[in-house]
Amino acid sequence: MTARAIGFGAGLGTEPQVQPGRGAPDDVPVVSVESVTKRFGEVVALDDVSLTVGAGELVGMLGPNGAGKSTLLSLVGGQRRPDAGAVRLVGADPRDASARVSLGVTPQETGLPPTLKVREVVEFVGRHYPHRVDTADLLGEFGISDLARRQTGSLSGGQRRRLAVALSLVGRPRVVLLDEPTTGLDVGARQALWAAIRRYHADGGTVLLTSHYLEEVQELAERVVVIDRGVVRADDSLDAILARVALHRVVVRSSAPLDALPGVVRSERSPATTGSGRLDRFELYTPDADALVRELVTSGVTFSGLEIRGASLEEAFEEMVAVPDGSDGTSGTSGTNEGSAR
Ligand SMILES: Nc1ncnc2c1ncn2[C@@H]1O[C@H](COP(=O)(O)OP(=O)(O)OP(=O)(O)O)[C@@H](O)[C@H]1O
């Protein structure tokens, strides 16, 4: 089943995947968050956060556990009210049900009625929308046609996740909020889901997604918003975010103490021996990889296996959420965690 078959592309005699603006002028942001603060008791989940998402943008939100990403999505989706500031969804209050007709949501966890069959759930959700996608076509798009007659209670975690994301698109929304859409999926299922998200976006859909997979954000997003401890630390194009990381990584093997070379600002040394003796693996971080390679060559040390790599989103992310020494009572950890560095 191709995207066009369910009307992702307009002009084929099928309805477009994304419905037009329902009276909202095109220059009205699809999502507008203005100076929003949200507290849960003592916890300030969002602290004066502002974010505007225009029609057709695909925005990836990154942040460590507890950063405030899901809270932000819940405000945009109208499930919660901010303590201060304003949230608009296509110009309207997202707590107003009529505004949410433009919206599809996949929360981090989806409770599906266990005794309903997959196609019954799609029918049920689809009937809340005036211009829904055909059930068989939607299931085909997400590669789960063979599950149509299965009760949702019998689905595997990955199958449930695919269904949950499919449900967000059943109403041909203008915008979808996807909270960690591919968590728990294997590589094949993740790629298939990315393809469906890309097709929705290519047809004009707006996407705001959170992810702990930096690879996912790097693959999908054009714009990256980094949130940490309730504050937006960065909001820029993917390229601009990557360019913020001035450091390059030079990987090389040698028995000499290369971490002392001029221009090395950070290094990691992994001791190793080969048949011909000691040959440690160095990861040398430097703002100027060319100059460091010149140093390596002119220093006369023996080395092998030279590799040079530019910044990755992971490095950019870790730098942006890094806690300065002592400011949180720790010794300067990056503020990331196992999940966010996957
Ligand atoms: N209903 C709630 N009651 C109390 N505290 C909450 C509630 N919801 C969220 N919080 C707190 O608000 C902060 C932000 O949580 P949130 O779920 O938005 O983070 P997140 O960035 O989505 O994290 P994760 O990546 O782990 O899903 C956390 O400290 C969390 O414990």
The ligand as an SDF file (V2000), in Angstrom:
LIG
                    3D

 31 33  0  0  0  0  0  0  0  0999 V2000
    1.2120   14.4380   36.9390 N   0  0  0  0  0  0  0  0  0  0  0  0
    2.3730   14.7970   37.4630 C   0  0  0  0  0  0  0  0  0  0  0  0
    2.4870   14.9670   38.7930 N   0  0  0  0  0  0  0  0  0  0  0  0
    3.6610   15.3430   39.3560 C   0  0  0  0  0  0  0  0  0  0  0  0
    4.7970   15.5960   38.6500 N   0  0  0  0  0  0  0  0  0  0  0  0
    4.7300   15.4360   37.3280 C   0  0  0  0  0  0  0  0  0  0  0  0
    3.5260   15.0280   36.6680 C   0  0  0  0  0  0  0  0  0  0  0  0
    3.7870   14.9720   35.3370 N   0  0  0  0  0  0  0  0  0  0  0  0
    5.0740   15.3030   35.1820 C   0  0  0  0  0  0  0  0  0  0  0  0
    5.6400   15.5920   36.3730 N   0  0  0  0  0  0  0  0  0  0  0  0
    7.0260   16.0140   36.5940 C   0  0  0  0  0  0  0  0  0  0  0  0
    7.2950   17.0740   35.6960 O   0  0  0  0  0  0  0  0  0  0  0  0
    8.6180   16.9710   35.1910 C   0  0  0  0  0  0  0  0  0  0  0  0
    8.5660   16.9000   33.6650 C   0  0  0  0  0  0  0  0  0  0  0  0
    8.0020   15.6370   33.3100 O   0  0  0  0  0  0  0  0  0  0  0  0
    7.7560   15.2060   31.8020 P   0  0  0  0  0  0  0  0  0  0  0  0
    7.0210   13.9260   31.8270 O   0  0  0  0  0  0  0  0  0  0  0  0
    7.1400   16.3430   31.0740 O   0  0  0  0  0  0  0  0  0  0  0  0
    9.2500   15.0030   31.2680 O   0  0  0  0  0  0  0  0  0  0  0  0
    9.7510   14.3470   29.9110 P   0  0  0  0  0  0  0  0  0  0  0  0
   10.7520   15.2780   29.3550 O   0  0  0  0  0  0  0  0  0  0  0  0
    8.6030   13.9860   29.0490 O   0  0  0  0  0  0  0  0  0  0  0  0
   10.4610   13.0470   30.4580 O   0  0  0  0  0  0  0  0  0  0  0  0
   10.6630   11.5940   29.7990 P   0  0  0  0  0  0  0  0  0  0  0  0
   11.6860   11.7760   28.7170 O   0  0  0  0  0  0  0  0  0  0  0  0
   11.1840   10.7910   30.9310 O   0  0  0  0  0  0  0  0  0  0  0  0
    9.3340   11.1300   29.2970 O   0  0  0  0  0  0  0  0  0  0  0  0
    9.2260   15.7510   35.8430 C   0  0  0  0  0  0  0  0  0  0  0  0
    9.9510   16.1810   36.9740 O   0  0  0  0  0  0  0  0  0  0  0  0
    8.0230   14.9310   36.2530 C   0  0  0  0  0  0  0  0  0  0  0  0
    8.3040   14.1100   37.3680 O   0  0  0  0  0  0  0  0  0  0  0  0
  1  2  1  0
  2  3  1  0
  2  7  2  0
  3  4  2  0
  4  5  1  0
  5  6  2  0
  6  7  1  0
  6 10  1  0
  7  8  1  0
  8  9  2  0
  9 10  1  0
 10 11  1  0
 11 12  1  0
 11 30  1  0
 12 13  1  0
 13 14  1  0
 13 28  1  0
 14 15  1  0
 15 16  1  0
 16 17  2  0
 16 18  1  0
 16 19  1  0
 19 20  1  0
 20 21  2  0
 20 22  1  0
 20 23  1  0
 23 24  1  0
 24 25  2  0
 24 26  1  0
 24 27  1  0
 28 29  1  0
 28 30  1  0
 30 31  1  0
M  END
$$$$
